[in-house]
Amino acid sequence: MACTGCALLCEDIEVRDGEVRHACRIGTAHILNRQQIDPMVDQEVVDIDDAIRRAAALLADAERPMFLGFGNSITETQATGVRLAEKIGAGIDPCSVHTSLIDDIVHSRVKTCTLPEVRDYADVILFWGADPMNTHPRLMSGYAYYPRGKNRQHGWETDRTAIAIDVRRSHTASICKEMYEIVPGRNIEFIDALMLALRNKVPKTVYDSKRVLKLAGTLKKAEFGVIFAGPGLVGSVPRGAIIRLMDKLNEFSDFRILPLYSPYNLRSIAAVDTAAVTTATTVMADAACEHPGGCTPTLASLREADCLLCVGFDLASSLPQACDIDASIIVIDPSETLTAGCADVVIPCAAGGVDLAGTAVRMDGAKIDLPCITKNGQTGAGARTRVSDASIMNRLLEAV
């Protein structure tokens, strides 16, 4: 079975008699999560049909609706969500700084690879602004550092060089052979210094020039290099700078980049072509793209909307002030969230890959089938059957 605890979508998971095998701590907690929220309208518990009807009415009456999230939804739900957005003229924001990098990968502006290729061929690996030991615990053991690959039979001992670039010494950095500490807010300066060093020029920078030159030498000698780009990189550096760096690296060696994010199906929704969405709301969605690395909602952009539909995304957790805006808020989520506490409508749904089957796209672009782990959508003794978010989106599409 596949685990939807993160974007690795590990496929060797077993669940027997309530025990989860092979999953990491994040995946185990995700699969065993038994929290169930009640359907609510105006913070009062109602029948789920009433909640869906109320949500449909709010969406139908909205003049400037905006959809947020979908990264934690199966692909089938995302497809219906796009059709609903096109029908009512809603903007869609996946709410991730990785959106732009995924777009650059999909349109071949930067070179990428698959996770098995990392395992089999990568000899130099950079974890840039990322701490996979805490966000993707099985990445290191499954693909990026420890395993023996086709051309890397000696694994981390002699065949791989792992380098961390981050603003702090993370758990991942503690096992890497080299760690470069970034001065907060000066990530782009480090990239500029590295670009000069790659051209054999001594950079004048706040960073240690000798160490930057050493890093450049290591990268130039790589046979197959991979950058795992975390939010610390894509969230603080303009996308053009990342493209230029990748182009420069590929003048000397073969370098690929992979985005490292948590929502298990972000790659799918970020790659969806929403060109058919109406111009007015597309402009509104674009207004949210003020972050250097991609689209993240801001109070200014959210205030332009009169109805927000949060699907598998906890808006209030990342932007607490959002609960004070005038827009109606609709939440579709399998678990209790901070946003549910201030939403006008709350609709509980099944968790993809746990309570319902479907498909998803792994962080490297591989399509993964998600079988249902629980039986008949039941999450425990006496638990209610969860309605799939795909079914909810279809009902909303029919009602508006």
C-alpha positions as CSV (number, residue, x, y, z in Angstrom):
1,M,0.0,0.0,0.0
2,A,1.1,3.6,-0.5
3,C,1.4,6.1,2.3
4,T,0.0,9.6,1.8
5,G,1.9,11.0,4.8
6,C,4.2,13.0,2.5
7,A,5.1,13.4,-1.2
8,L,7.4,10.3,-1.2
9,L,4.3,8.1,-1.4
10,C,6.1,5.1,-0.1
11,E,4.5,2.0,-1.6
12,D,5.7,-0.8,0.8
13,I,3.4,0.0,3.7
14,E,1.5,-2.8,5.4
15,V,-1.4,-2.5,7.8
16,R,-2.4,-5.5,9.8
17,D,-4.7,-5.6,12.9
18,G,-4.3,-1.9,13.4
19,E,-0.5,-2.1,13.2
20,V,1.4,-0.1,10.6
21,R,4.6,-1.6,9.2
22,H,7.4,0.0,7.3
23,A,6.0,3.6,7.5
24,C,7.9,6.4,9.2
25,R,6.6,8.2,12.2
26,I,4.8,10.8,10.1
27,G,3.2,8.1,7.9
28,T,2.2,6.0,10.9
29,A,0.5,9.0,12.6
30,H,-1.2,9.9,9.4
31,I,-2.6,6.4,8.7
32,L,-3.7,5.9,12.3
33,N,-5.3,9.3,12.7
34,R,-8.8,8.8,14.0
35,Q,-9.8,12.4,14.5
36,Q,-13.2,13.1,12.9
37,I,-14.8,16.5,12.7
38,D,-18.5,17.0,12.5
39,P,-20.2,18.7,9.6
40,M,-21.0,22.3,10.7
41,V,-22.7,25.4,9.5
42,D,-22.1,28.6,11.4
43,Q,-20.3,26.5,14.0
44,E,-23.3,24.3,14.7
45,V,-23.4,20.6,14.0
46,V,-25.6,19.7,11.1
47,D,-26.2,16.8,8.7
48,I,-23.5,16.5,6.1
49,D,-26.1,17.0,3.3
50,D,-27.1,20.4,4.9
51,A,-23.4,21.4,5.0
52,I,-22.9,20.6,1.4
53,R,-26.1,22.5,0.4
54,R,-24.9,25.5,2.4
55,A,-21.5,25.4,0.8
56,A,-23.0,25.2,-2.7
57,A,-25.2,28.2,-2.0
58,L,-22.2,30.3,-0.8
59,L,-20.2,29.3,-3.9
60,A,-23.1,30.0,-6.2
61,D,-23.6,33.5,-4.8
62,A,-19.9,34.4,-4.6
63,E,-18.6,37.0,-7.1
64,R,-14.9,36.5,-6.3
65,P,-14.4,32.9,-5.1
66,M,-11.0,31.5,-4.5
67,F,-10.0,27.9,-4.0
68,L,-7.0,27.1,-1.7
69,G,-5.1,23.9,-1.3
70,F,-5.9,20.5,-3.0
71,G,-2.3,19.3,-2.4
72,N,-3.6,16.7,0.0
73,S,-6.4,15.5,-2.3
74,I,-6.4,12.6,-4.8
75,T,-6.0,13.6,-8.4
76,E,-9.6,12.8,-9.1
77,T,-10.8,15.4,-6.6
78,Q,-8.4,17.9,-8.1
79,A,-9.8,17.4,-11.6
80,T,-13.4,18.0,-10.3
81,G,-12.2,21.0,-8.3
82,V,-10.7,22.5,-11.5
83,R,-14.0,22.0,-13.3
84,L,-15.9,23.6,-10.4
85,A,-13.5,26.6,-10.5
86,E,-14.0,27.1,-14.2
87,K,-17.8,26.9,-13.8
88,I,-18.0,29.6,-11.1
89,G,-14.9,31.6,-12.1
90,A,-12.7,30.8,-9.1
91,G,-9.0,31.3,-8.8
92,I,-7.0,28.2,-7.6
93,D,-4.0,28.6,-5.4
94,P,-2.2,25.5,-4.2
95,C,-0.7,27.5,-1.4
96,S,2.9,26.3,-1.7
97,V,6.2,28.1,-2.4
98,H,7.1,25.1,-4.6
99,T,4.5,25.9,-7.2
100,S,6.9,27.9,-9.5
101,L,9.6,25.3,-9.3
102,I,7.2,22.5,-10.2
103,D,6.0,24.6,-13.2
104,D,9.7,25.1,-14.3
105,I,10.2,21.3,-14.0
106,V,7.0,20.4,-15.9
107,H,8.0,22.8,-18.7
108,S,11.6,21.6,-18.8
109,R,13.2,24.9,-17.8
110,V,15.3,23.0,-15.3
111,K,16.5,19.4,-15.4
112,T,15.0,16.9,-13.0
113,C,15.1,13.1,-12.4
114,T,13.2,10.3,-10.7
115,L,13.8,9.1,-7.1
116,P,15.1,5.7,-8.4
117,E,17.6,7.7,-10.5
118,V,18.8,9.5,-7.4
119,R,19.4,6.1,-5.8
120,D,21.1,4.6,-8.7
121,Y,23.3,7.4,-10.1
122,A,23.6,10.4,-7.7
123,D,27.1,11.0,-6.3
124,V,26.7,14.5,-5.1
125,I,23.5,15.5,-3.3
126,L,22.6,18.9,-1.9
127,F,19.8,19.4,0.7
128,W,19.2,23.1,0.2
129,G,16.8,24.7,2.7
130,A,15.5,21.3,3.5
131,D,15.5,18.9,6.5
132,P,14.2,15.6,5.1
133,M,15.1,13.7,8.3
134,N,12.2,15.5,9.9
135,T,9.9,16.2,6.9
136,H,10.5,13.1,4.7
137,P,12.2,10.6,7.1
138,R,12.5,7.7,4.5
139,L,14.1,9.8,1.8
140,M,17.6,9.3,3.1
141,S,17.3,5.6,3.6
142,G,15.2,4.9,0.5
143,Y,16.8,7.1,-2.2
144,A,19.1,9.9,-1.3
145,Y,22.0,8.8,0.9
146,Y,22.2,5.4,2.4
147,P,21.0,2.9,-0.2
148,R,23.2,1.0,-2.6
149,G,22.2,2.0,-6.2
150,K,23.0,0.5,-9.6
151,N,26.1,2.7,-10.0
152,R,26.5,3.5,-6.3
153,Q,27.1,0.1,-4.7
154,H,29.1,1.6,-1.8
155,G,26.3,4.1,-0.9
156,W,27.1,6.9,1.6
157,E,30.5,5.5,2.7
158,T,32.5,6.3,-0.5
159,D,30.0,6.7,-3.4
160,R,28.0,9.7,-2.2
161,T,28.8,13.2,-1.0
162,A,25.9,14.8,0.9
163,I,26.0,18.6,1.5
164,A,23.5,20.7,3.5
165,I,22.9,24.3,2.8
166,D,20.6,25.9,5.4
167,V,20.2,28.8,7.9
168,R,20.7,26.4,10.8
169,R,22.4,23.1,11.5
170,S,19.5,20.7,11.1
171,H,19.3,17.0,11.8
172,T,20.0,16.4,8.1
173,A,23.0,18.6,8.2
174,S,24.4,16.7,11.1
175,I,24.9,13.6,9.0
176,C,26.2,15.4,5.8
177,K,29.9,15.6,5.0
178,E,29.7,19.4,4.6
179,M,27.3,22.1,5.9
180,Y,27.1,25.7,4.6
181,E,25.2,28.0,6.9
182,I,23.2,30.7,5.2
183,V,22.8,34.1,6.7
184,P,19.1,34.7,7.0
185,G,17.8,36.8,4.1
186,R,21.1,36.4,2.1
187,N,20.4,33.2,0.2
188,I,20.6,35.0,-3.1
189,E,24.1,36.4,-2.2
190,F,25.3,32.8,-1.6
191,I,24.0,31.8,-5.0
192,D,25.8,34.7,-6.6
193,A,29.0,33.8,-4.8
194,L,28.7,30.2,-5.9
195,M,28.1,31.3,-9.5
196,L,31.3,33.3,-9.5
197,A,33.2,30.4,-7.9
198,L,32.0,28.1,-10.6
199,R,33.7,30.4,-13.1
200,N,36.9,30.2,-11.1
201,K,36.5,33.7,-9.7
202,V,37.0,34.5,-6.0
203,P,33.7,35.9,-4.7
204,K,33.7,39.0,-2.5
205,T,31.0,38.1,0.0
206,V,30.1,37.7,3.6
207,Y,30.6,34.0,3.2
208,D,34.0,32.2,3.4
209,S,35.3,32.5,-0.1
210,K,37.6,29.5,0.2
211,R,34.7,27.3,1.3
212,V,32.5,28.6,-1.5
213,L,35.3,27.8,-4.0
214,K,35.6,24.3,-2.4
215,L,31.9,23.7,-2.9
216,A,32.1,24.9,-6.5
217,G,34.9,22.4,-7.1
218,T,32.9,19.5,-5.6
219,L,29.9,20.4,-7.7
220,K,31.9,20.7,-10.9
221,K,33.3,17.2,-10.4
222,A,29.9,15.6,-9.9
223,E,28.9,12.8,-12.3
224,F,25.3,13.1,-11.4
225,G,24.3,15.8,-8.9
226,V,20.9,16.4,-7.4
227,I,19.6,19.4,-5.5
228,F,16.7,18.7,-3.1
229,A,15.1,22.1,-3.0
230,G,13.2,22.8,0.3
231,P,11.1,25.8,1.3
232,G,14.3,27.5,2.6
233,L,15.5,27.7,-1.0
234,V,12.5,28.2,-3.2
235,G,10.8,30.4,-0.6
236,S,13.6,32.9,-0.4
237,V,15.2,33.0,-3.9
238,P,13.5,34.2,-7.2
239,R,12.8,31.4,-9.6
240,G,15.1,33.0,-12.2
241,A,18.1,32.6,-9.9
242,I,17.4,28.9,-9.5
243,I,17.2,28.5,-13.2
244,R,20.4,30.4,-13.8
245,L,22.2,28.3,-11.2
246,M,21.0,25.0,-12.7
247,D,22.1,26.2,-16.2
248,K,25.6,27.1,-14.8
249,L,26.0,23.8,-13.0
250,N,25.1,21.9,-16.2
251,E,27.9,23.6,-18.1
252,F,30.3,21.5,-16.0
253,S,28.4,18.4,-14.9
254,D,25.0,16.8,-14.9
255,F,22.8,18.3,-12.3
256,R,19.1,17.8,-11.5
257,I,16.7,19.4,-9.1
258,L,13.7,17.9,-7.1
259,P,11.3,19.9,-5.0
260,L,11.0,18.7,-1.4
261,Y,7.5,19.5,-0.1
262,S,5.1,17.7,2.2
263,P,1.5,17.7,0.6
264,Y,1.4,14.3,-1.0
265,N,-0.2,15.3,-4.3
266,L,1.0,18.9,-4.7
267,R,2.8,18.0,-7.9
268,S,-0.5,17.1,-9.6
269,I,-2.5,20.3,-8.7
270,A,0.5,22.6,-9.3
271,A,0.9,21.2,-12.8
272,V,-2.8,21.6,-13.7
273,D,-3.4,24.1,-16.5
274,T,-6.1,26.5,-15.2
275,A,-5.9,28.8,-18.2
276,A,-9.7,28.4,-18.6
277,V,-10.4,30.0,-15.3
278,T,-11.8,33.5,-15.8
279,T,-9.5,36.5,-16.2
280,A,-10.9,38.3,-13.2
281,T,-10.2,35.6,-10.7
282,T,-6.9,34.6,-12.4
283,V,-5.7,38.1,-11.7
284,M,-6.8,37.7,-8.1
285,A,-4.9,34.4,-7.8
286,D,-1.9,36.0,-9.3
287,A,-2.0,38.7,-6.7
288,A,-1.2,36.1,-4.1
289,C,2.1,35.2,-5.9
290,E,4.1,37.8,-4.0
291,H,6.6,35.3,-2.5
292,P,9.9,35.0,-4.3
293,G,9.5,31.3,-4.8
294,G,5.8,30.8,-5.6
295,C,2.2,31.4,-4.6
296,T,1.4,31.8,-1.0
297,P,-1.8,33.5,0.2
298,T,-1.5,36.9,1.7
299,L,-4.0,39.0,3.6
300,A,-4.2,41.5,0.7
301,S,-5.0,38.8,-1.9
302,L,-7.5,37.0,0.4
303,R,-9.4,40.2,1.1
304,E,-10.1,40.4,-2.6
305,A,-12.1,37.2,-2.3
306,D,-15.7,37.0,-1.0
307,C,-15.6,33.2,-0.6
308,L,-12.7,30.9,0.2
309,L,-12.9,27.1,-0.3
310,C,-10.1,25.4,1.7
311,V,-9.6,21.8,0.5
312,G,-7.1,19.8,2.7
313,F,-5.4,23.1,3.6
314,D,-5.3,24.7,7.0
315,L,-5.3,28.4,6.1
316,A,-5.4,29.7,9.7
317,S,-2.4,27.7,10.7
318,S,-0.2,29.5,8.1
319,L,-2.0,32.8,8.2
320,P,-3.9,33.2,11.5
321,Q,-5.3,36.7,10.6
322,A,-7.3,35.0,7.8
323,C,-10.1,34.2,10.3
324,D,-10.8,37.9,10.6
325,I,-11.4,38.6,6.9
326,D,-14.9,39.2,5.6
327,A,-15.0,36.3,3.1
328,S,-17.1,33.2,3.8
329,I,-14.9,30.2,4.5
330,I,-15.7,26.7,3.5
331,V,-13.5,23.8,4.8
332,I,-13.3,20.3,3.3
333,D,-10.9,18.3,5.4
334,P,-10.6,14.8,7.0
335,S,-9.3,16.2,10.3
336,E,-9.9,19.1,12.7
337,T,-8.0,22.2,11.7
338,L,-7.6,25.7,13.1
339,T,-9.5,27.0,10.0
340,A,-12.5,24.8,10.9
341,G,-12.8,26.7,14.1
342,C,-13.6,29.9,12.3
343,A,-15.2,28.5,9.1
344,D,-18.8,29.2,8.0
345,V,-19.1,25.7,6.7
346,V,-17.2,22.6,7.6
347,I,-17.5,19.4,5.6
348,P,-15.6,16.3,6.8
349,C,-14.2,14.0,4.2
350,A,-12.2,10.8,3.7
351,A,-8.5,10.8,3.7
352,G,-6.9,9.9,0.3
353,G,-5.1,6.6,0.4
354,V,-6.4,5.8,3.8
355,D,-10.2,5.9,3.6
356,L,-10.6,6.0,-0.1
357,A,-8.7,4.8,-3.2
358,G,-7.5,7.1,-6.0
359,T,-4.3,8.2,-7.7
360,A,-1.6,10.7,-6.9
361,V,1.6,12.1,-8.4
362,R,4.8,11.5,-6.4
363,M,7.3,14.4,-6.0
364,D,9.3,13.2,-8.9
365,G,6.3,13.0,-11.3
366,A,5.6,9.2,-11.0
367,K,1.9,8.3,-11.0
368,I,1.0,6.2,-7.9
369,D,-2.1,4.2,-7.3
370,L,-3.5,4.6,-3.9
371,P,-5.5,1.7,-2.6
372,C,-7.9,2.1,0.3
373,I,-6.2,1.0,3.6
374,T,-9.3,0.9,5.8
375,K,-12.4,-1.1,5.0
376,N,-15.5,0.7,3.7
377,G,-14.1,4.0,4.8
378,Q,-14.5,3.0,8.5
379,T,-11.8,4.6,10.7
380,G,-12.5,2.6,13.9
381,A,-15.1,0.9,16.0
382,G,-18.3,2.8,15.9
383,A,-16.9,5.4,13.5
384,R,-18.9,7.1,10.8
385,T,-18.3,6.3,7.2
386,R,-16.4,9.2,5.6
387,V,-17.6,10.7,2.4
388,S,-14.8,11.1,-0.2
389,D,-13.8,14.7,-1.1
390,A,-14.2,13.6,-4.7
391,S,-17.9,12.9,-4.1
392,I,-18.3,16.2,-2.2
393,M,-16.7,18.2,-5.1
394,N,-19.0,16.4,-7.6
395,R,-22.1,17.3,-5.5
396,L,-20.9,20.9,-5.3
397,L,-20.3,21.0,-9.1
398,E,-23.9,19.7,-9.7
399,A,-25.4,22.1,-7.3
400,V,-23.9,25.5,-8.3
